[in-house]
Amino acid sequence: MKVAKYILAVITLLLSVYAFIDKRILFGIMLLAIGALILPPISDKLKEKFSFWNNKIVRYVSLFVLLMIGATNLPPARDTTIINYIQKETNDKALNELKKLETVGNDLGSSSAMANPKEFLNKKGKNTMVFDPKFDFSKATNYLKEDNENGAIKNLVVEFDFDSNNTITSKRTIITYSKKGEVTYPNNEIPAISTLIDYQAMETYKKVLAQEKERAKEEERLNKQQAAEQEKKKKLLASFETCDFGGEQTYIIPELDAGTLYTALEDNFEFTTDKSLKNGVVDYLCTREMSRKFDYKVRIMGCSPYKIIGVTAAAIDYGIGQNEVMGFIRYIAISTCRENDVEVVRNWVEANIGNESSETTIGGITFLLSHSGRSTTLQVSVEEKNILAN
């Protein structure tokens, strides 16, 4: 225990020497007294002479009080002194000019060094600290005119000199110009640089910045929208199943049963069906003809009756009229689409029947409608490129 006391006492005494060198006299005296009282020989003598010194509480409280007396008389830290000076001093010409410049800068979206100066302080040597507000003068060229003699302002810093009590003894403003380079202005000797502000140009620049901000905001919104739509398309594509059709993985038209479709054509529209089932491929050809009136064909292909990859409906009009053909094509279209998309598909067919070529993707299913002469054809399939593109 005594060894620890010796070590602590020596450290405290060394700190007192440093305090004296740094001219912190009272703090040095208090540390000297504490170190002496901790030394076992002195502490033991006091215990013999004064009975109250045998009480640990008395000893520890006495040491703590001495430490507090010294600490309360320490000068404030230099950064604290500068912060208080920057935020409270109203007669400093350099800081007032800087505040005017920064007010303009804040209007244009730059950060505020005056409100939080601690982040903008740097040490320079032993007794000097530099306040560098990091004002972006490159952006200010849009509204800050050049000085006729010195040129454009490139940078501005304020240096503070301190004494041993951390009191500001002097300061200087260093401005870097495009023509003259660094120019030092002692204390308050600084030109009225705020007179270089072109307020009309500044208003114009603010409008430009606002427009750029709006454009960036709109671009961000569109990018998010496109990303969301692309993600939605990928999820839609993932919802489609595939089957091996002739050795190639091909997307299946959802919710389509070949048997239901060709049976409805046979029962309701007097179609006949030719069925081919071989090598993992099903091929149904449904036909209906009426001499000198029409020729209807529907071809249904897939990997099985429940895995259909494509439907093609063709109508040749020999005199029955476009409305009859539209009814047939419309029926095939709404029979192959998703249940929720029936109305959309119906409207699309009615709007595009008779066009030379029209294509759309609804619910991930692609409908290709074409017309030439007397012939009208509808092709229904699921195409990956169309899902991702639409």
C-alpha positions as a Markdown table, in Angstrom:
| # | Residue | x | y | z |
|---|---|---|---|---|
| 1 | Met | 0.0 | 0.0 | 0.0 |
| 2 | Lys | 2.9 | 2.4 | 0.9 |
| 3 | Val | 4.5 | 1.8 | -2.6 |
| 4 | Ala | 1.2 | 2.9 | -4.2 |
| 5 | Lys | 1.1 | 6.0 | -2.1 |
| 6 | Tyr | 4.7 | 6.9 | -3.0 |
| 7 | Ile | 3.9 | 6.5 | -6.7 |
| 8 | Leu | 0.8 | 8.6 | -6.5 |
| 9 | Ala | 2.6 | 11.3 | -4.5 |
| 10 | Val | 5.5 | 11.5 | -7.0 |
| 11 | Ile | 3.0 | 11.7 | -10.0 |
| 12 | Thr | 1.1 | 14.5 | -8.2 |
| 13 | Leu | 4.3 | 16.4 | -7.4 |
| 14 | Leu | 5.5 | 16.2 | -11.0 |
| 15 | Leu | 2.1 | 17.5 | -12.1 |
| 16 | Ser | 2.6 | 20.5 | -9.7 |
| 17 | Val | 5.9 | 21.2 | -11.3 |
| 18 | Tyr | 4.3 | 21.3 | -14.8 |
| 19 | Ala | 1.6 | 23.6 | -13.4 |
| 20 | Phe | 4.2 | 26.0 | -12.1 |
| 21 | Ile | 6.0 | 26.0 | -15.5 |
| 22 | Asp | 2.7 | 26.7 | -17.2 |
| 23 | Lys | 2.2 | 29.6 | -14.8 |
| 24 | Arg | -0.9 | 28.0 | -13.2 |
| 25 | Ile | 0.4 | 29.0 | -9.7 |
| 26 | Leu | -2.6 | 28.3 | -7.5 |
| 27 | Phe | -3.3 | 24.9 | -9.1 |
| 28 | Gly | 0.4 | 24.1 | -8.7 |
| 29 | Ile | 0.4 | 25.0 | -5.0 |
| 30 | Met | -2.7 | 22.8 | -4.4 |
| 31 | Leu | -1.0 | 19.8 | -6.3 |
| 32 | Leu | 2.2 | 20.3 | -4.3 |
| 33 | Ala | 0.2 | 20.3 | -1.0 |
| 34 | Ile | -1.7 | 17.1 | -2.1 |
| 35 | Gly | 1.5 | 15.3 | -3.1 |
| 36 | Ala | 3.2 | 16.2 | 0.2 |
| 37 | Leu | 0.2 | 15.0 | 2.2 |
| 38 | Ile | 0.1 | 11.7 | 0.3 |
| 39 | Leu | 3.8 | 10.9 | 1.0 |
| 40 | Pro | 3.9 | 8.3 | 3.8 |
| 41 | Pro | 6.6 | 10.0 | 6.0 |
| 42 | Ile | 4.6 | 13.3 | 6.1 |
| 43 | Ser | 1.3 | 11.6 | 6.5 |
| 44 | Asp | 2.6 | 9.5 | 9.4 |
| 45 | Lys | 4.0 | 12.6 | 11.1 |
| 46 | Leu | 0.6 | 14.3 | 10.9 |
| 47 | Lys | -1.1 | 11.2 | 12.3 |
| 48 | Glu | 1.2 | 11.4 | 15.3 |
| 49 | Lys | 0.8 | 15.1 | 15.8 |
| 50 | Phe | -3.0 | 15.4 | 15.0 |
| 51 | Ser | -5.3 | 12.7 | 16.0 |
| 52 | Phe | -8.0 | 13.7 | 13.5 |
| 53 | Trp | -5.6 | 12.9 | 10.6 |
| 54 | Asn | -5.9 | 9.2 | 11.6 |
| 55 | Asn | -9.5 | 9.3 | 10.3 |
| 56 | Lys | -9.5 | 8.2 | 6.6 |
| 57 | Ile | -12.6 | 10.3 | 5.8 |
| 58 | Val | -10.9 | 13.4 | 7.1 |
| 59 | Arg | -7.8 | 12.7 | 5.0 |
| 60 | Tyr | -9.7 | 12.0 | 1.8 |
| 61 | Val | -12.0 | 14.9 | 2.1 |
| 62 | Ser | -9.1 | 17.3 | 2.8 |
| 63 | Leu | -7.3 | 16.1 | -0.3 |
| 64 | Phe | -10.5 | 16.4 | -2.4 |
| 65 | Val | -11.1 | 20.0 | -1.2 |
| 66 | Leu | -7.5 | 21.0 | -2.0 |
| 67 | Leu | -8.0 | 19.5 | -5.5 |
| 68 | Met | -11.3 | 21.4 | -6.1 |
| 69 | Ile | -9.8 | 24.7 | -4.9 |
| 70 | Gly | -7.0 | 24.3 | -7.5 |
| 71 | Ala | -9.3 | 23.1 | -10.3 |
| 72 | Thr | -11.8 | 25.9 | -9.8 |
| 73 | Asn | -9.1 | 28.5 | -10.4 |
| 74 | Leu | -7.9 | 26.9 | -13.7 |
| 75 | Pro | -8.4 | 29.2 | -16.7 |
| 76 | Pro | -11.0 | 28.1 | -19.2 |
| 77 | Ala | -9.9 | 25.9 | -22.2 |
| 78 | Arg | -8.8 | 27.9 | -25.2 |
| 79 | Asp | -11.5 | 26.4 | -27.5 |
| 80 | Thr | -14.1 | 27.5 | -24.9 |
| 81 | Thr | -12.7 | 31.0 | -24.9 |
| 82 | Ile | -12.8 | 31.2 | -28.7 |
| 83 | Ile | -16.4 | 29.8 | -28.9 |
| 84 | Asn | -17.6 | 32.3 | -26.3 |
| 85 | Tyr | -15.8 | 35.1 | -28.2 |
| 86 | Ile | -17.2 | 34.1 | -31.6 |
| 87 | Gln | -20.8 | 33.7 | -30.3 |
| 88 | Lys | -20.9 | 36.7 | -28.0 |
| 89 | Glu | -18.5 | 39.4 | -29.3 |
| 90 | Thr | -20.5 | 42.0 | -31.3 |
| 91 | Asn | -17.8 | 44.5 | -32.0 |
| 92 | Asp | -15.3 | 42.3 | -33.9 |
| 93 | Lys | -15.3 | 43.6 | -37.5 |
| 94 | Ala | -13.8 | 40.4 | -39.0 |
| 95 | Leu | -16.4 | 38.2 | -37.3 |
| 96 | Asn | -19.2 | 40.5 | -38.3 |
| 97 | Glu | -18.1 | 40.4 | -41.9 |
| 98 | Leu | -17.9 | 36.7 | -41.8 |
| 99 | Lys | -21.4 | 36.5 | -40.3 |
| 100 | Lys | -22.8 | 38.5 | -43.2 |
| 101 | Leu | -21.1 | 36.2 | -45.7 |
| 102 | Glu | -22.3 | 33.2 | -43.9 |
| 103 | Thr | -25.9 | 34.5 | -43.7 |
| 104 | Val | -25.8 | 34.6 | -47.5 |
| 105 | Gly | -24.2 | 31.2 | -47.6 |
| 106 | Asn | -26.9 | 29.7 | -45.3 |
| 107 | Asp | -29.5 | 31.1 | -47.7 |
| 108 | Leu | -27.8 | 29.0 | -50.4 |
| 109 | Gly | -27.6 | 25.9 | -48.3 |
| 110 | Ser | -24.1 | 26.0 | -46.9 |
| 111 | Ser | -23.3 | 24.9 | -43.3 |
| 112 | Ser | -23.0 | 27.3 | -40.3 |
| 113 | Ala | -19.7 | 27.6 | -38.6 |
| 114 | Met | -20.8 | 30.5 | -36.5 |
| 115 | Ala | -23.5 | 28.5 | -34.8 |
| 116 | Asn | -21.2 | 25.6 | -33.9 |
| 117 | Pro | -17.6 | 27.0 | -34.1 |
| 118 | Lys | -16.0 | 24.1 | -32.1 |
| 119 | Glu | -16.0 | 21.9 | -35.2 |
| 120 | Phe | -14.1 | 24.5 | -37.1 |
| 121 | Leu | -11.2 | 25.1 | -34.7 |
| 122 | Asn | -7.6 | 23.8 | -35.2 |
| 123 | Lys | -4.4 | 24.2 | -33.2 |
| 124 | Lys | -1.4 | 26.1 | -34.8 |
| 125 | Gly | 1.7 | 25.9 | -32.7 |
| 126 | Lys | 1.7 | 26.2 | -28.9 |
| 127 | Asn | -0.2 | 29.4 | -28.3 |
| 128 | Thr | -2.3 | 29.9 | -31.5 |
| 129 | Met | -5.7 | 28.5 | -32.6 |
| 130 | Val | -7.2 | 28.9 | -36.0 |
| 131 | Phe | -10.9 | 29.4 | -36.7 |
| 132 | Asp | -11.5 | 28.1 | -40.3 |
| 133 | Pro | -15.2 | 28.4 | -41.2 |
| 134 | Lys | -14.7 | 26.4 | -44.4 |
| 135 | Phe | -16.9 | 28.8 | -46.4 |
| 136 | Asp | -17.1 | 27.5 | -50.0 |
| 137 | Phe | -16.0 | 30.5 | -51.9 |
| 138 | Ser | -15.9 | 28.5 | -55.1 |
| 139 | Lys | -19.7 | 28.4 | -55.0 |
| 140 | Ala | -19.9 | 32.1 | -54.0 |
| 141 | Thr | -18.4 | 33.2 | -57.3 |
| 142 | Asn | -21.9 | 33.3 | -58.6 |
| 143 | Tyr | -22.8 | 36.2 | -56.3 |
| 144 | Leu | -19.5 | 37.4 | -54.7 |
| 145 | Lys | -17.8 | 40.0 | -56.9 |
| 146 | Glu | -14.0 | 40.3 | -57.2 |
| 147 | Asp | -12.0 | 42.9 | -55.3 |
| 148 | Asn | -10.6 | 45.3 | -58.0 |
| 149 | Glu | -7.1 | 45.2 | -56.5 |
| 150 | Asn | -6.8 | 41.8 | -54.9 |
| 151 | Gly | -9.1 | 39.6 | -57.0 |
| 152 | Ala | -11.6 | 37.0 | -55.9 |
| 153 | Ile | -11.6 | 35.7 | -52.3 |
| 154 | Lys | -10.4 | 32.0 | -52.2 |
| 155 | Asn | -10.3 | 31.4 | -48.4 |
| 156 | Leu | -10.7 | 33.2 | -45.1 |
| 157 | Val | -9.4 | 32.1 | -41.6 |
| 158 | Val | -9.1 | 33.9 | -38.2 |
| 159 | Glu | -6.1 | 33.2 | -36.0 |
| 160 | Phe | -6.2 | 33.8 | -32.2 |
| 161 | Asp | -3.1 | 34.1 | -30.0 |
| 162 | Phe | -3.2 | 33.2 | -26.2 |
| 163 | Asp | -1.2 | 33.8 | -23.1 |
| 164 | Ser | -0.6 | 31.2 | -20.3 |
| 165 | Asn | -4.0 | 32.0 | -18.8 |
| 166 | Asn | -5.7 | 31.1 | -22.0 |
| 167 | Thr | -6.7 | 34.8 | -22.6 |
| 168 | Ile | -6.8 | 36.0 | -26.1 |
| 169 | Thr | -4.0 | 38.5 | -26.6 |
| 170 | Ser | -4.3 | 39.2 | -30.3 |
| 171 | Lys | -6.0 | 38.0 | -33.5 |
| 172 | Arg | -5.6 | 38.4 | -37.2 |
| 173 | Thr | -7.7 | 37.6 | -40.3 |
| 174 | Ile | -5.9 | 36.0 | -43.2 |
| 175 | Ile | -7.7 | 36.2 | -46.6 |
| 176 | Thr | -6.4 | 34.4 | -49.6 |
| 177 | Tyr | -7.1 | 36.3 | -52.9 |
| 178 | Ser | -6.8 | 35.0 | -56.5 |
| 179 | Lys | -4.4 | 37.9 | -57.5 |
| 180 | Lys | -2.5 | 38.8 | -54.3 |
| 181 | Gly | -2.4 | 35.5 | -52.5 |
| 182 | Glu | -2.5 | 35.6 | -48.6 |
| 183 | Val | -3.1 | 39.0 | -47.0 |
| 184 | Thr | -3.0 | 39.3 | -43.2 |
| 185 | Tyr | -5.2 | 41.9 | -41.4 |
| 186 | Pro | -4.3 | 42.4 | -37.7 |
| 187 | Asn | -7.1 | 42.6 | -35.2 |
| 188 | Asn | -10.0 | 44.6 | -36.7 |
| 189 | Glu | -8.2 | 45.9 | -39.8 |
| 190 | Ile | -10.2 | 44.0 | -42.4 |
| 191 | Pro | -12.0 | 45.4 | -45.6 |
| 192 | Ala | -15.7 | 45.4 | -45.8 |
| 193 | Ile | -15.9 | 42.2 | -47.9 |
| 194 | Ser | -19.7 | 42.0 | -47.5 |
| 195 | Thr | -19.9 | 45.0 | -49.9 |
| 196 | Leu | -18.8 | 42.6 | -52.6 |
| 197 | Ile | -22.1 | 40.6 | -52.4 |
| 198 | Asp | -24.2 | 41.0 | -55.6 |
| 199 | Tyr | -27.6 | 40.5 | -54.1 |
| 200 | Gln | -29.3 | 40.5 | -57.5 |
| 201 | Ala | -27.0 | 37.7 | -58.8 |
| 202 | Met | -27.5 | 35.9 | -55.5 |
| 203 | Glu | -31.3 | 35.9 | -56.0 |
| 204 | Thr | -30.8 | 34.5 | -59.5 |
| 205 | Tyr | -28.5 | 31.9 | -58.2 |
| 206 | Lys | -31.0 | 30.9 | -55.5 |
| 207 | Lys | -33.6 | 30.3 | -58.2 |
| 208 | Val | -31.1 | 28.2 | -60.1 |
| 209 | Leu | -30.4 | 26.2 | -57.0 |
| 210 | Ala | -34.1 | 25.8 | -56.3 |
| 211 | Gln | -34.7 | 24.5 | -59.8 |
| 212 | Glu | -31.7 | 22.1 | -59.5 |
| 213 | Lys | -33.1 | 20.9 | -56.2 |
| 214 | Glu | -36.5 | 20.3 | -57.7 |
| 215 | Arg | -35.0 | 18.5 | -60.7 |
| 216 | Ala | -32.9 | 16.3 | -58.4 |
| 217 | Lys | -36.0 | 15.6 | -56.2 |
| 218 | Glu | -38.1 | 14.7 | -59.3 |
| 219 | Glu | -35.2 | 12.5 | -60.6 |
| 220 | Glu | -35.0 | 10.7 | -57.3 |
| 221 | Arg | -38.8 | 10.2 | -57.3 |
| 222 | Leu | -38.7 | 8.8 | -60.8 |
| 223 | Asn | -35.8 | 6.5 | -59.9 |
| 224 | Lys | -37.6 | 5.2 | -56.9 |
| 225 | Gln | -40.8 | 4.7 | -58.9 |
| 226 | Gln | -38.9 | 2.9 | -61.7 |
| 227 | Ala | -37.1 | 0.7 | -59.1 |
| 228 | Ala | -40.5 | -0.1 | -57.5 |
| 229 | Glu | -42.0 | -0.9 | -60.8 |
| 230 | Gln | -39.1 | -3.1 | -61.8 |
| 231 | Glu | -39.3 | -5.0 | -58.5 |
| 232 | Lys | -43.0 | -5.4 | -59.1 |
| 233 | Lys | -42.3 | -6.8 | -62.6 |
| 234 | Lys | -39.7 | -9.2 | -61.3 |
| 235 | Lys | -42.2 | -10.5 | -58.7 |
| 236 | Leu | -44.8 | -10.8 | -61.4 |
| 237 | Leu | -42.4 | -12.8 | -63.5 |
| 238 | Ala | -41.5 | -15.0 | -60.6 |
| 239 | Ser | -45.2 | -15.8 | -60.2 |
| 240 | Phe | -45.3 | -17.5 | -63.6 |
| 241 | Glu | -44.5 | -21.2 | -63.9 |
| 242 | Thr | -42.5 | -22.7 | -66.7 |
| 243 | Cys | -42.5 | -26.1 | -68.4 |
| 244 | Asp | -40.2 | -28.0 | -70.7 |
| 245 | Phe | -41.6 | -27.4 | -74.2 |
| 246 | Gly | -39.5 | -29.2 | -76.8 |
| 247 | Gly | -36.4 | -29.0 | -74.7 |
| 248 | Glu | -36.8 | -25.4 | -73.8 |
| 249 | Gln | -38.2 | -23.8 | -70.5 |
| 250 | Thr | -41.2 | -21.8 | -71.6 |
| 251 | Tyr | -43.6 | -19.7 | -69.5 |
| 252 | Ile | -47.1 | -21.1 | -68.9 |
| 253 | Ile | -50.2 | -18.9 | -69.4 |
| 254 | Pro | -51.7 | -18.9 | -65.9 |
| 255 | Glu | -55.3 | -20.0 | -65.0 |
| 256 | Leu | -55.8 | -21.6 | -68.5 |
| 257 | Asp | -57.1 | -25.2 | -69.0 |
| 258 | Ala | -57.0 | -26.4 | -72.6 |
| 259 | Gly | -59.8 | -28.8 | -72.0 |
| 260 | Thr | -62.1 | -26.1 | -70.7 |
| 261 | Leu | -61.4 | -23.8 | -73.7 |
| 262 | Tyr | -61.8 | -26.4 | -76.5 |
| 263 | Thr | -64.9 | -27.9 | -74.8 |
| 264 | Ala | -66.5 | -24.5 | -74.6 |
| 265 | Leu | -65.7 | -23.9 | -78.3 |
| 266 | Glu | -67.2 | -27.4 | -79.2 |
| 267 | Asp | -70.3 | -27.0 | -77.1 |
| 268 | Asn | -71.2 | -23.4 | -77.7 |
| 269 | Phe | -69.8 | -22.6 | -81.1 |
| 270 | Glu | -69.8 | -25.9 | -82.9 |
| 271 | Phe | -66.0 | -26.2 | -83.3 |
| 272 | Thr | -64.3 | -29.5 | -84.0 |
| 273 | Thr | -61.0 | -30.3 | -82.3 |
| 274 | Asp | -58.1 | -32.3 | -83.6 |
| 275 | Lys | -55.8 | -33.4 | -80.7 |
| 276 | Ser | -52.2 | -34.3 | -80.9 |
| 277 | Leu | -50.4 | -35.6 | -77.7 |
| 278 | Lys | -46.8 | -36.8 | -78.2 |
| 279 | Asn | -43.2 | -36.3 | -77.0 |
| 280 | Gly | -44.3 | -34.1 | -74.1 |
| 281 | Val | -46.2 | -31.6 | -76.3 |
| 282 | Val | -49.9 | -31.1 | -76.6 |
| 283 | Asp | -51.4 | -29.5 | -79.7 |
| 284 | Tyr | -55.1 | -28.8 | -80.1 |
| 285 | Leu | -56.5 | -27.4 | -83.4 |
| 286 | Cys | -60.1 | -26.2 | -83.1 |
| 287 | Thr | -61.8 | -25.3 | -86.3 |
| 288 | Arg | -65.1 | -24.0 | -87.6 |
| 289 | Glu | -66.0 | -23.2 | -91.2 |
| 290 | Met | -69.0 | -21.8 | -93.0 |
| 291 | Ser | -68.7 | -21.6 | -96.8 |
| 292 | Arg | -68.4 | -18.1 | -98.2 |
| 293 | Lys | -68.8 | -16.6 | -94.7 |
| 294 | Phe | -65.9 | -17.3 | -92.3 |
| 295 | Asp | -63.1 | -19.7 | -91.4 |
| 296 | Tyr | -62.2 | -19.8 | -87.7 |
| 297 | Lys | -59.2 | -21.6 | -86.2 |
| 298 | Val | -57.9 | -21.8 | -82.6 |
| 299 | Arg | -54.6 | -23.5 | -81.9 |
| 300 | Ile | -53.7 | -24.4 | -78.3 |
| 301 | Met | -50.2 | -25.6 | -77.5 |
| 302 | Gly | -48.4 | -26.6 | -74.3 |
| 303 | Cys | -46.6 | -29.2 | -72.2 |
| 304 | Ser | -49.9 | -30.7 | -71.0 |
| 305 | Pro | -53.6 | -29.8 | -71.0 |
| 306 | Tyr | -52.9 | -27.8 | -67.8 |
| 307 | Lys | -49.7 | -26.2 | -68.9 |
| 308 | Ile | -50.5 | -24.1 | -72.0 |
| 309 | Ile | -47.8 | -21.9 | -73.4 |
| 310 | Gly | -49.6 | -20.3 | -76.3 |
| 311 | Val | -52.9 | -19.8 | -78.0 |
| 312 | Thr | -53.4 | -18.5 | -81.6 |
| 313 | Ala | -56.9 | -17.6 | -82.9 |
| 314 | Ala | -57.3 | -16.8 | -86.6 |
| 315 | Ala | -60.4 | -15.6 | -88.4 |
| 316 | Ile | -60.9 | -15.2 | -92.2 |
| 317 | Asp | -63.9 | -13.1 | -93.0 |
| 318 | Tyr | -65.7 | -13.9 | -96.3 |
| 319 | Gly | -68.6 | -11.6 | -95.7 |
| 320 | Ile | -69.9 | -12.0 | -92.1 |
| 321 | Gly | -68.6 | -8.5 | -91.1 |
| 322 | Gln | -66.1 | -7.1 | -88.6 |
| 323 | Asn | -68.4 | -7.2 | -85.6 |
| 324 | Glu | -68.8 | -11.0 | -85.9 |
| 325 | Val | -65.0 | -11.4 | -86.2 |
| 326 | Met | -64.5 | -9.1 | -83.2 |
| 327 | Gly | -66.9 | -11.2 | -81.1 |
| 328 | Phe | -64.9 | -14.3 | -81.8 |
| 329 | Ile | -61.5 | -12.7 | -81.2 |
| 330 | Arg | -62.7 | -11.0 | -78.0 |
| 331 | Tyr | -64.0 | -14.3 | -76.7 |
| 332 | Ile | -60.7 | -16.0 | -77.1 |
| 333 | Ala | -58.8 | -13.1 | -75.5 |
| 334 | Ile | -61.0 | -12.9 | -72.4 |
| 335 | Ser | -60.9 | -16.7 | -72.1 |
| 336 | Thr | -57.1 | -16.7 | -71.9 |
| 337 | Cys | -56.5 | -13.7 | -69.6 |
| 338 | Arg | -56.6 | -13.5 | -65.8 |
| 339 | Glu | -60.0 | -13.3 | -64.3 |
| 340 | Asn | -59.3 | -9.8 | -62.8 |
| 341 | Asp | -58.2 | -8.5 | -66.2 |
| 342 | Val | -61.3 | -9.4 | -68.3 |
| 343 | Glu | -62.7 | -5.9 | -68.6 |
| 344 | Val | -59.3 | -4.4 | -69.5 |
| 345 | Val | -58.6 | -7.1 | -72.2 |
| 346 | Arg | -62.2 | -6.7 | -73.6 |
| 347 | Asn | -61.7 | -2.9 | -74.0 |
| 348 | Trp | -58.3 | -3.4 | -75.6 |
| 349 | Val | -59.6 | -5.8 | -78.2 |
| 350 | Glu | -62.5 | -3.5 | -79.1 |
| 351 | Ala | -60.2 | -0.5 | -79.4 |
| 352 | Asn | -57.6 | -2.3 | -81.6 |
| 353 | Ile | -59.5 | -4.8 | -83.8 |
| 354 | Gly | -58.9 | -4.0 | -87.4 |
| 355 | Asn | -55.5 | -2.4 | -86.8 |
| 356 | Glu | -52.6 | -3.7 | -88.8 |
| 357 | Ser | -50.7 | -4.6 | -85.7 |
| 358 | Ser | -51.3 | -4.0 | -81.9 |
| 359 | Glu | -49.6 | -5.5 | -78.9 |
| 360 | Thr | -50.1 | -5.2 | -75.2 |
| 361 | Thr | -49.1 | -7.0 | -72.0 |
| 362 | Ile | -51.9 | -7.3 | -69.3 |
| 363 | Gly | -51.3 | -9.1 | -66.1 |
| 364 | Gly | -48.1 | -10.5 | -67.5 |
| 365 | Ile | -49.8 | -12.0 | -70.5 |
| 366 | Thr | -49.0 | -10.7 | -74.0 |
| 367 | Phe | -51.7 | -10.2 | -76.6 |
| 368 | Leu | -50.7 | -9.6 | -80.2 |
| 369 | Leu | -53.5 | -8.6 | -82.6 |
| 370 | Ser | -52.9 | -8.3 | -86.3 |
| 371 | His | -55.1 | -7.7 | -89.4 |
| 372 | Ser | -54.4 | -8.0 | -93.1 |
| 373 | Gly | -57.1 | -8.1 | -95.8 |
| 374 | Arg | -59.8 | -10.5 | -94.7 |
| 375 | Ser | -57.6 | -12.2 | -92.0 |
| 376 | Thr | -57.5 | -11.3 | -88.3 |
| 377 | Thr | -55.1 | -13.1 | -85.9 |
| 378 | Leu | -54.7 | -13.0 | -82.1 |
| 379 | Gln | -51.7 | -14.6 | -80.4 |
| 380 | Val | -51.5 | -15.1 | -76.7 |
| 381 | Ser | -48.4 | -16.0 | -74.8 |
| 382 | Val | -46.2 | -15.1 | -71.8 |
| 383 | Glu | -43.0 | -13.3 | -72.8 |
| 384 | Glu | -40.3 | -12.4 | -70.2 |
| 385 | Lys | -39.1 | -9.4 | -72.2 |
| 386 | Asn | -42.6 | -7.9 | -72.4 |
| 387 | Ile | -43.2 | -8.4 | -68.6 |
| 388 | Leu | -40.0 | -6.5 | -67.8 |
| 389 | Ala | -40.5 | -3.9 | -70.5 |
| 390 | Asn | -44.1 | -2.9 | -69.7 |
